[in-house]
Amino acid sequence: MSRPTVVRAVVAVVVLLVSAFLVLTGSPRLGLDLQGGTRLVVETRSTSTTKADADTTDRTMEVLRHRVDALGVAEPTLTRSGENRIVVELPDVQDPREAVKVLGRTAQLTFHPVEGPGSPKDAEDKSAEAGKDGKDGGGEEPDERRDQSRAGSFLDESGRMLKLGKAEMTGSTVKEAEAQIDQQGAAGWFVGLDFHGGGKDWAALTGKAACHPPGDDRRRVAIVLDQEVISSPQVDPGVRCGSGISGGSTQITGSFGQQEAKELALLIKGGALPVPVDLVEQRTVGPTLGADAIEASAKAAVIGVVLTSLFVIVIYRFFGALAALALAAYGLISYAALLALGVTLTLPGLAGFVLAIGMAVDANVLVFERAREEYAAGTGGRRNKRTKRSLRTAVTAGFRNAFSAIADSNITTLIAAGLLFFLASGPVKGFGVTLAIGVLASMVSALVIARALAEIASERDALVRRPRLNGIAFPGRVRTWLTKRKPDVLRRTRLLLTVSAVVVIVAGSGVVLRGLEWGVEFTGGRLTEYATAQPVDVEAARSALADAGFDDAEVTTSGDSDLSVRMADLSNEDEAKVRAALAEEGGEVTKLNDELIGPSLGDELRRNALIALGVAVLAQLAYLAFRFRWTFGAGSVVAMTHDVVVLLGVFAWLGKPIDGIFLASLLTVIGYSVNDSVVVFDRVRELWGAARRSPFPEVANTAVLQTVPRTVNTGMGAIFILGTLLVLGGDSLADFALALLIGIVVGTYSSVFTAVPLAIELEAARRNAPPPRPVSRTSGAAKDRTAAHKALDDNGARV
């Protein structure tokens, strides 16, 4: 055993042991779409005096954190997104109404002296002045904090008008606020306040009020919360003028119930928001939906891996079994990496984890196909005294020669994953992260673990003596047929390009005629999904919602008892009415999913999606131009564009939604498409470098024939994975799997019959010469082509 093999074996053992330790001692962080809960995104808004920048957003987030902690939610998460957005994740919260109410309130608390009875005219003047100062012709929102601190007339808690002086204290002086109940008297629930600094400001304010006789309105102190007088108690007659209430504490009394008192204490204790906030996104996922998604994805992964492993074993025999072991190692390594990095596993991320299995299969297929070529070239297909050396050499050469294609194809996929991470938002980011981790783990499993196993096995005499068992010495039926027949699949390049153009036109017409069904996250609005105890007809559901006042509700059905309701504008209170209306028709109603996107955020997400596609095309083109000839890069990008248009067109014709999950699948299809083209052009580059004087169409055709086994075998492996995901993944993953299945089939076709023919035409135009005409196999030109094939074989291109 060579020293590099020993090193790889040691590294493989260490990686597997570390991965096993992480898996046994850690547990994954599940996103809300898998464990159930509510995700809120709020956006800070500038006022006339305060700009909503990163600093004020951070301070706002701290205030919100205190409020969320007081709600008693287990393990909430708050993070800043960009400069002025805050993402709040509340596990297990299924009714977000209370959370939205508490988080969104500005909670501006001020303490005012009462100057006497007020008048409606004073209130009108105050309102007009606030509108003049805070809301000019540009439509800017009024500065609520400055307005509340001014003098003016307010209705007290009993409905009387009071004239208040300017605020002498703010909520920032409050140290503690707690809801309490009067156990002895009949005051009921009240809020007890403790002030910072011993309550000196409070003593001064109450000391001034105590200078007026009992019963006088001026002996009262008004506590104003968000421009409403919530309490205006009289200062106790026992308090002397000028001394005030000492001790640093007081009570806010009123007609409070327990819930009202707790909510008020929570708002006061949380403090005032530095700037107002707007709710721009809200998602609620039922726990059963997340559990079903995990179970379905796990089943799909297990069945897909088993089917893929069996397929690889059938094709590559003993070395296929080693690849199956490496595939299991990939799953262990990638899962351990998710735990080590603390990645939050979301539904799209789970799909990306399953999908990356296909990338792990692709690397092994590339290696074994190259090893078969090297073995056939080294032994002439016969078993002799050099067989043992040839098997070991073929395996080593297979890994060495396949490295370039593996690296290029995985880098293109990493580019797509990186774009998802930087340009996408929400759960789709998780897909990009897990896809990237999966790609890197697949390279480790193929180039380290599988290689160590394969090199050790290639030196075993028992395996060497049985060429049909080892899988490398047996070339396979597809490769044998192609080697024998050598079909010229690229004879009519312009016809192939015409067929591709027709396919694009037919698919693109779906986008033009039917349009794209943009998901709610790209258009704004609210989409809720429900499960009813009894099946409900769509028309009956629409009629029930219309009777409840929701005439504009779009109702669709999926499954026997699942309903989706989509509306442009639906508050949390109205959503409860929708649920009640559906319950009258279908019995008990369970909310499965709830997604609310503000219109501004929807426009932004749609714009970012288009930017992501544009950047993806440019990034792939730049990479391909760097690694290959510009003609190869142009062919790959045109084939990629072909795949994108076809996928969009199919979804347009089928009326499928274009949402964030589709964006993830589309960018993955881009990676797969370029991946296939890279493998073909990598072989073209190799063959052309060995036989530079050979006609380029001949070189390209030979490269296509040599890569067909890899393309077929890799495609079958991915189809097993995605097929099980489509059948078992449920509605949440069905469209994702369908998009990838379409992309793989179309991408396999375009990489051979669009990218390569276009490169042939561009190379011909570059040399100012037309491409060679089709000729019959009985002509002299056919003899020349046969000679060219032989020249390619003699120069290192093994068929």
Residue, then its C-alpha position, 0 to 999 in steps of 0.5 A: m500500500s502506497r504512502p498517499t493511500v495510507v494518508r488518505a485512509v488515516v484522514a478518512v478514519v479521523v473524519l468519520l470518527v469526528s463526524a460520528f462523535l458530532v452526530l451522537t452528541g449533537s442535535p440539529r437546529l430546526g427552522l420554524d417550517l420544520q418544528g412549527g411556529t411564527r416568523l415575523v419580519v419588522e422594518t424600522r421606519s424613520t421619523s422627522t427626527t430619527k433615522a432608521d439606520a443600523d444603530t437605531t435598528d439594533r436598539t429597537m431589537e433590544v427593546l423587542r427582545h425584552r418584550v419577546d422574553a416577557l411573552g414566555v416563548a421558549e427559545p425565541t430568536l431575534t436577528r437583524s437583517g440588513e440595515n433596518r429589518i429585524v427577524v423574530e422567530l417564535p417557536d410553537v407560537q401558532d396564533p401570532r396576534e398577541a405577539v404582533k400586537v405587543l411587538g408593534r406598539t411603540a409603547q411611548l410612556t410619558f407622565h404629565p401634570v394636569e392643568g385643569p379641565g380640557s376642551p375639544k378645541d385644544a385637542e383639535d389644535k394640538s392634532a393640527e399642529a402635530g400634522k403640520d410639524g410631522k406630516d408635510g406634503g411628502g407624506e412622512e409619518p408624524d413624530e409621535r414621540r415629540d407630539q406626545s410630550r407636548a401640552g394639550s387636551f386628552l380624554d382621561e380613562s373615564g372619558r373627561m377631557l383634561k388639559l395636560g402640561k408638557a411631559e416631565m417624565t418618560g418611560s425611560t425613568v421606569k425601572e420595573a413594571e409588574a402586574q399585581i392584584d389588590q388582595q385586600g381592597a377592591a381595586g382589582w388589577f393594577v400595574g406597580l412601577d419602580f423608578h430609577g434613582g429613587g424616583k426623584d422626578w416622580a417625587a417632584l411631579t407629585g409634589k407640585a400636584a399636591c399643592h392643589p386642594p383635594g378634588d381639584d383636577r390639578r392635583r392629578v398626574a396623568i400617565v399617557l401611553d401612546q397618546e392615551v391617558i391610561s391613568s390619572p390618579q389624584v395625589d393622596p391627601g396625605v402628601r404634602c405640597g413640595s414633598g411628593i411621593s417618595g420611595g421610588s414607586t407608584q401604582i397605575t390603576g384603572s379598569f384593568g383585567q388580568q390580561e390588560a394589566k400584564e400587557l401594560a406592564l410588559l409594554i412599560k417594562g420593555g421600554a419605548l421603541p427608538v423608532p416605529v416599526d412596520l410588520v412586512e412579513q409573517r409566516t406561521v407553520g403548524p407543527t404537524l406540517g413540519a413533522d410531516a415534512i421531516e418524515a417525508s424527507a427522511k423516507a425519501a432520503v432513505i429510499g433514494v439512497v437505497l435505490t441509488s446504491l443498488f443502481v451503482i452496485v449493479i453498474y460498478r459491481f464491487f467498486g459500486a459497493l465501495a461507492a455506496l459506503a462512501l455515499a453513507a459516509y457523505g451523509l454522516i459527514s454532511y450532517a455532522a457539518l450542519l451540527a458543527l456549524g450550527v446551521t438551522l435546518t429548514l424545509p428547503g435546506l432539508a431538500g438541499f441535503v437530500l439533493a446533494i446526494g446526487m452530487a456525491v454519486d456524480a463524483n464517483v461515477l466520473v471516477f469509475e468511468r475514467a478508471r474503466e477507460e484507463y483499464a481498457a487502454g492498459t490491458g487491451g481488454r484482456r486479463n494477463k500478467r499485467t492485470k493487477r498492475s493495470l487495475r491499480t493504475a487504472v483506479t489511480a488514473g481515474f481519480r487523477n483524470a476525473f479531478s478536473a471535471i469534479a472540481d469544475s462541476n462542483i465549483t459551478t454548483l457552489i456558485a449557485a449555492g453562494l448566490l442563494f445565500f447572498l441574494a435570497s432570503g428566509p428559508v431559501k438561504g438555508f437551502g444554499v447553505t446545506l447545498a454548499i455543505g453537501v457539495l463539499a462533503s461529497m468531494v471529501s467522500a469521493l476524493v478521500i474516502a472512496r479513493a482510499l477504499a478503491e485503492i486498497a481494494s485494487e491491490r487485492d488478488a481475489l478482486v483482480r482475478r475476477p474482472r467482471l466482479n470488480g466492475i472496473a474491468f467490465p466496461g458496461r453495455v452502454r460503453t461497449w455499444l458506443t465503442k463498437r458503433k461510434p455513432d455520429v450524434l452531432r452530424r446535423t448541428r444546425l438541425l439540433l439547434t433548431v429543435s432547441a430553439v423550437v422547444v424554447i419558443v413553445a415553452g416561452s409562449g407559456v410565459v407570454l400567453r399564461g403568465l407566471e403565477w407569482g407566489v405571495e412572497f413576490t407579490g405581497g399579500r397573505l396566503t393561509e393553508y388549512a386542513t378541515a375535519q371534513p372535505v369542503d368544496v372550493e365553491a362552498a368555501r368561497s361562498a362561506l368566505a363571501d358571506a363573511g365579508f371576504d369577497d376577494a378571497e382566492v380559494t384553492t384546494s390540495g388533497d382531500s381536506d386542505l384549502s388555501v386562501r389568498m388575499a391581498d390584505l388580511s389582518n390577524e383578526d380577519e384571519a380568525k374570521v376566515r377560520a371561523a367561516l371555514a369551520e362552519e363548512g368543514g368542522e374543526v379547522t387546523k392552520l397548516n401554514d400562514e404567510l404574509i408578505g408586505p407589498s414593498l417586501g414582495d417587490e424587493l424579493r421579486r427584484n432580488a430574484l431577477i438579480a440572482l438569475g442575472v448574476a448567476v448567468l454572468a458568474q457562470l459565464a465568467y467562470l467558464a470563460f476563465r476555465f475554457r474557451w469562450t466558445f465553450g462558455a457561450g455554448s454552456v450559457v446558451a444551454m443554461t438559458h435554454d433550460v431556464v426558459v423551458l422550466l419557467g415555461v413548463f411551470a407557466w403552462l401548468g400554473k405552478p407558483i413561482d416562489g422562493i422554493f422555485l427560485a432555489s430549484l431554478l438556481t440549482v438547475i442552473g448549477y446542474s446544467v452547467n455541471d453537465s456542460v462542464v463535464v463534456f467540455d472538459r473531455v473536449r478540451e482534453l481530447w483536442g489538446a491531445a489531437r490538435r490537428s483533428p477536426f473539432p466536430e470529430v473531437a466533440n463527437t468523441a467527447v460526447l460518446q465518452t461522457v454519455p455513460r457518466t451522464v446517464n448514470t449520474g442522471m439516473g442516480a439523481i432521478f431516483i432521489l428526486g423521484t422519491l422526493l416527488v412521490l413521498g415529499g408531500d405538497s411542500l416538496a412536490d413542486f421542488a422535486l418536479a422542477l429539478l426533475i424537469g431541469i435534469v432531463v432538459g439539462t442532460y439534453s441541452s448539454v449534449f445537443t445544444a451546448v456542443p452543437l453551438a460550440i461547433e458552429l462558433e468554432a467554425a465561424r471563428r475560423n471563417a469556415p463552414p462546419p463540415r457537411p454530413v457525409s455517408r459512412t461509405s464515402g471516403a470522408a467516412k474513412d478519414r473520420t475513422a482515421a481521425h478516431k484512430a488518431l485520437d485513440d493513439n493520442g490518449a483518447r480512449v474509447 
